[in-house]
Structure formats: structure tokens, C-alpha cells
Amino acid sequence: MSYRSMMDAVRDMDTHGHLLRIKEEVDPNLEMAEIHRRIFDAGGPALLFENVKGSPFPALSNIYGTFERTDFLFRHTIKKVQKVIELKADPGNFFKSPAKYLSAPFTAISALPRRQGRSAPILYGKTSISQLPQVKSWPMDGGAFVTLPQVFTLPPGSKNMMQSNLGMYRIQLSGNEYIQDKEVGLHYQIHRGIGVHHTQYNKSDEPFRASIFVGGPPSHAFAAIMPLPEGLSELTFAGLLGGRRFRYLFQEGHVLSGDADFVITGIIRKGEKKPEGPFGDHLGYYSLEHDFPVMEVENVYHRKDAIWHFTVVGRPPQEDSSFGYLIHQLVELLTPQEFPGIHEINAVDAAGVHPLLLAIGSERYMPFRERKPEEILTQANRILGTGQTSLAKFLIIAAAGDARGLTTHNIPAFFQHVLERIDWRRDLHFQTQTTIDTLDYSGSGWNAGSKVVIACCGDKIRTLGNEIPSSLSLPPGFSKPTIIHPGIMAIQGPAFKDISSYEDAALLVKQLESASLDDIPLIVLCDDSAFLSETYNNFLWATFTRANPSHDIHGVKARVQHKHWGCEGPLIIDARIKPHHAPPLIEDKKVVEKVDKLFAKGGLLEKWG
């Protein structure tokens, strides 16, 4: 079964108990997002808001809200896609198991984009930007946003769909300096394919045309975010995963997705930027207001049964966590091809994806002598020099073969493995004054910060402690030491006020020199040690989103030897909130109270309260 439209998917989810219809009027300004977050947290169904205040169109969210529902949506195609990707990873598989892979080449060919005529559903009608559901998710958001856009561009002079780029770059529909119904903001960051096209248009006389698709079969939004192997276009992948060729047509100089629910067309103005944001983002903080490209809107097309597809972004896990889940299923076999010697990579969702990357590599350089990090360092450099993984801020890499069953997906066990073996004098490798994720404000400037590789290889050198050492004595202003996990301790420190607050860490380091901390190799300096120790996800989120390695890593008995920094005692990560950090996401109290009534006894959503 393949979905011809988002409405097809809605009917299928409804039939199988995966959909909740909300018929009462709901305000897209914060209320829809608050309902979505609570249903997601409860592991609830997809949500169809049939009566959106201020818009004639219904809105749909949470369709990928559980891994089980994500599997359900792609249950007829996922194994076929896996076969195609397996052949891409190793063409020799065809000759090893020809019967298994016989259909794979035909699957790929039959998924190529297909040009459509004037009967395309998207040509049913036109509307305006202000008539679309104006979904605002967080109180400080700069306006309404498209949160699941598929932004389509072609290089100058090209009509070849295989040269296109389809990416998920958020779109601001209202607010700031945008002229209502005439302009929208387009936010994209480094390592995004549209940037290549933008550069090419800046060097040409052609107008930079772009089309923003919203909705369509569920595979289309996923294709816009999928990190694809070279030579496989997003449109082809959308066809593969959807079991139906991607339909497109040309209209007034623009490419339209024939099966989309909405298409916004326009011209990205060269050399012009306007303030975009703030926006409550997937790190759990706001991305702040910055200048980004602006698109002059020409038309807003919609199909007859159009549904506005959106999600709510925030501190993970959220609905978009299912993207990572599905990506892992599909591209795991490509990892050794893209990163020779690497067995696993896990961009940790709970830490906001880019701040923390875990990997398992191969250590084969010198099998006849004591094992230590050598080959895995070259593999770490490959990871930090490739595409999206280059945005990693903390990369922790271990060597395969040191422990049976080691995996990056059992994160507490992985940390324990590393901390039992790490030698802080040798195993830290910094990159300073470099780029980090645009959405990460822990660095030294916008899109600027540092990275650290923590490389672990060899036998255990310590047993990790589960108790606060009796010898521990803290300086004034430091309190509440708490064990988060074996070998990891949180210490609550004074609030970070300005650059002089780095002296707090120096004071703590000096005090800890006299403590017996051989079994506690990692200490996190934080604002609230009870919060960090409450859940492992709290530890991951607060530690790795609030630290800039070059500034916030300290060590007991630290030293520099031939420009290599290390320490003999515990490593200390200063994960206190700094004045330059972006604000964390906090719900609007009045909206929370209003939505509380829907989830209370007798309320519309009582079942999920």
C-alpha cells in the first residue's frame, strides 16, 4: 500500500487506531503545541485539529510520535528501501544472495521522479500565507513557523530533478519585519545543500526561485531531512520510502510537488536578509534572532483536501526523534562505507544530536603491542570532517574488541566502558576556534566554538565509584555533590555571572587536588545537581548543551606537555548556564492552565491526562 496523499495516511491511521480527531476550535498560538507536547509525552496518537482558529484548513501533528507508528506508516516499503541501501553499501551482496536482491534495482528505477500534467491535485486552489494555520509553539517565538517544510531548489539554468535539493529549513511565516502575505523568512545553516545553490545564483543573473512543499505523503517530509548517500536524490528516496514516484510539475517558472498539500512559491532575494527568530529549537533552548535570507512570496497553492502538517520542536525526545530512529535503521549499513573502520555512530538525541556524538571504531594499527588510541583518532578526524557529523562538539570514540557487546545505543553502559579505561593525560584531543552547530549557543560566538575528541582504547584501569568519597571537601559556595552514575559526580556551584566566574572552576580544581577521587573520573559542575541526577537524560542534556570544550573543560592536576593538555585527576566539565547562552524553553502559564482543563476529568482529552 502506498499513500497518494496525507489524507490517505490520515484515513489509514484512523482505521487502525493511530489518530485522534479534535473537533473543537483550538488556537494555533501556543495551545496546539501544548496539546501536542502532552499527547507526545503520553505516547499518544497522531492529532488532527479539525477546527483551527483563524484558518479554514485542518492541521495534523504527531504522526511520527512513536517509533511504532513510524514503522506502521512505512510498513510496506521499509524492507525494500533497506535492500536498495544494502546494495549501495556493498554491490557484491547481489552476487552473494541474488534472489534476495533481485528486485532492488527495479525498486530504485521505479522510484524516479515523475512529471505530472495539469490535473495535479496541488493545482486545485490558491490561498494566502495568513490563511494558513499560524502555529506558534513557544512564548518567545518570533512568529508562526512552518516546522516540517520541504524546501526545493534547482541550480541556475537546470530543470533536471536529479540535480535538485530538497531540505528541511524552517520557514517563518509572520512577525519581525516580514510584510504579511508578501514575505517569509528562510533559515538554513552550514552544511546545507541549499547554500550551494544560493552561492551559484549569487554568481548568475537568474532569479533564485524556491518552492516550499508542506504535507504530501509522509515519506516526503522524511526525505527532506534524510542524510542520503551520494548519487541518491531526495526525490528518488521519497519515492522509494513512499512506494510511489514523486510527482512534480512546472508552474509559472517554479517546481510544484503534485501530491503536496500546500506549495509556497517565491524568489529568494539575493543579498537581502531580515531578522528571523527567535525559535524554540531541538536543543531545548531558543535559537535567537539573526539575519537570514528572505523569500518574496508569489503564490500559495493547495489541494482540495489540504491538511497543514506540522510538528512541535523542543528539548528531546520529541516527535522528530523518530527521524533519527528511522535514519539509523536505513543507513547503519552505510556507516563503514562512509567512515571506514567505524562500526557504530550515535548522535545522542537526548543531548540535542550535534552536541554529543558516540562512536565505536577499529584499532588495528599495532596488534602486537599494548592497545592505545591510534587508528580511532584518524577515524575521529574523518567523522569531524564529514557532512553533518562535522558539527559534533563532544565526540567520544571507543575501540571495538575491548568489551563484548559494546554499543553506542546503551548510553550509560558506553559511558561506563569509557570511564573505566580513559587516561585523561593522553586521551583528550581539542579543536579550538572552529565551527559548531548554528543552534548551539554554548560557544564563543554564533556558530563558533570548539570540539573535543575523547578516545578510549585498552584494558580497564579503574573501578568506578558509586559513593561520595569521604575525603571530599568543597570550597565555599559549592555544595550538594551527587553521584549520577558510577564514576560520574555532579557538584552544584555558584551561579556563573561573567568571565570572572571561570575562577570558580579553578578554585574547585585546587580544592579537589587533596581528595581521593581515583574512582570518580568525571565531575560535572552545574547549577542544580539534583536535576542532573534525576534522570540520565537530564545529565546528557545539561552537560553537553551547556559546555564549550575549550572554555569549560578543566582538570585536577592538569598540565600541558608539548601543547597537549591533559590531567592526572578527574576531568571537570563546567555545565553551568552562562550569560551568553540562549534561554531554555518554558511553557506559557496561562496556556498551560487552559489546556489543563482539556486533560482534567471530564475534559476532551481526559484519557491522556
Summary of the structure (lengths in Angstrom):
residues: 609
radius of gyration: 25.3
end to end distance: 34.2
largest distance: 78.4
contacts: 2105
relative contact order: 0.10
helix: 31%
strand: 25%
